[in-house]
Amino acid sequence: MFYVIGLGLCDEKDISIRGLEAVKGASRVYLEAYTSILMISQERLEAFYEKPIIVADRDMVETQSDEILKDADKEDVALLVVGDPFGATTHTDIVLRARALGIPTRVIHNASIMNAVGACGLQLYNFGQTVSLVFFTETWKPDSYYDRVKENVKLGMHTLVLLDIKVKEQSEENLARGRKIYEPPRYMSIPTAVSQLLETEASRQEGILEPETTLAIALSRVGGDSSQQKIVAGTLKELLNQPVEVYGEPLHSLVIVGKRVHHLEIEYAEDYAVDKASWRRVAKDMYKCTEL
Ligand SMILES: C[S@@+](CC[C@H](N)C(=O)[O-])C[C@H]1O[C@@H](n2cnc3c(N)ncnc32)[C@H](O)[C@@H]1O
């Protein structure tokens, strides 16, 4: 059996009992370590499972999946995924490849940022399409995400923005020279994300993301304890101007508040506002939350 097991969002104790039983019974255990990160080390995970873990990078999961799937028709193999297995598209691919090889598969679910984002007080039912924001470079500033945000904004829906993670990336020079030397990991911060959103708005000029009248909520390390999980709400401009430490350690996500927001969602999130009066004022004037 090929198991794909969600680990949840925080540490070794977030795995389900069903997931832990599958790990204990597996002859090989892989950890997918490029679409998300756990807040603890690999060693702590290995000590908890009492067995070694093979860290699987993008190359291994996407192009050498045969190695992971080897003999999974005769013995149990587990692929661990931070969050929920279907919180990233990569894992659908590997399940499809297992199926094509006639290997029985089983997915064991867990909490994902896709549902834990509800921690900010916005109702999951009111979210539209999720978008991913990649690091801009001098010459590459992909902005197709803006069209998805625009569609959500037109329907009044909230948008979950997932922020780029760069692990095991090679510099252009090392890539050109075929040197397997990797850059240190990089995780997009909230100020970088907001400044990229505003840069796209400045070039598209469609009035979708306004610095002073678009409300947003930043979330960091959701699922962590109170010293780790951070939620900060404000206008895009307010979030941009906060010192980076306010957002704590990665991973970070951002929610753009939709215009059909309910006043109870605004009241719940007000607790996290950089400036409560401004949060309320913008919600009343620009989001027509007249019950506030
Ligand atoms: C490609 S998604 C993978 C999601 C994961 N499989 C899941 O189900 O949660 C990774 C992105 O989700 C967001 N993310 C994941 N875990 C998070 C957390 N605990 N707190 C805040 N954002 C998180 C970050 O924006 C991160 O770059």
The ligand as a MOL file (V3000), in Angstrom:
LIG
                    3D

  0  0  0     0  0            999 V3000
M  V30 BEGIN CTAB
M  V30 COUNTS 27 29 0 0 0
M  V30 BEGIN ATOM
M  V30 1 C 1.9430 24.9590 -1.1820 0
M  V30 2 S 1.1740 25.3080 0.3360 0 CHG=1
M  V30 3 C 1.1280 23.7150 1.0430 0
M  V30 4 C 0.0340 23.5880 2.0110 0
M  V30 5 C 0.0150 22.3390 2.8720 0
M  V30 6 N 0.0900 21.1040 2.1150 0
M  V30 7 C -1.2770 22.3650 3.6800 0
M  V30 8 O -2.1510 21.5490 3.4210 0
M  V30 9 O -1.3820 23.2290 4.5520 0 CHG=-1
M  V30 10 C 2.3990 26.1310 1.2900 0
M  V30 11 C 1.9850 27.5150 1.6550 0
M  V30 12 O 0.8950 27.4800 2.5440 0
M  V30 13 C 1.0180 28.4790 3.5300 0
M  V30 14 N 1.1190 27.8270 4.8480 0
M  V30 15 C 1.3300 26.5150 5.0850 0
M  V30 16 N 1.3250 26.2710 6.4020 0
M  V30 17 C 1.1000 27.4540 7.0180 0
M  V30 18 C 0.9730 27.8490 8.3760 0
M  V30 19 N 1.0720 26.9700 9.3650 0
M  V30 20 N 0.7410 29.1660 8.6450 0
M  V30 21 C 0.6360 30.0770 7.6540 0
M  V30 22 N 0.7400 29.7540 6.3550 0
M  V30 23 C 0.9660 28.4600 6.0330 0
M  V30 24 C 2.2720 29.2990 3.2250 0
M  V30 25 O 1.8910 30.4240 2.4410 0
M  V30 26 C 3.0610 28.2750 2.4180 0
M  V30 27 O 3.9720 28.8990 1.5570 0
M  V30 END ATOM
M  V30 BEGIN BOND
M  V30 1 1 1 2
M  V30 2 1 2 3
M  V30 3 1 2 10
M  V30 4 1 3 4
M  V30 5 1 4 5
M  V30 6 1 5 6
M  V30 7 1 5 7
M  V30 8 2 7 8
M  V30 9 1 7 9
M  V30 10 1 10 11
M  V30 11 1 11 12
M  V30 12 1 11 26
M  V30 13 1 12 13
M  V30 14 1 13 14
M  V30 15 1 13 24
M  V30 16 1 14 15
M  V30 17 1 14 23
M  V30 18 2 15 16
M  V30 19 1 16 17
M  V30 20 1 17 18
M  V30 21 2 17 23
M  V30 22 1 18 19
M  V30 23 2 18 20
M  V30 24 1 20 21
M  V30 25 2 21 22
M  V30 26 1 22 23
M  V30 27 1 24 25
M  V30 28 1 24 26
M  V30 29 1 26 27
M  V30 END BOND
M  V30 END CTAB
M  END
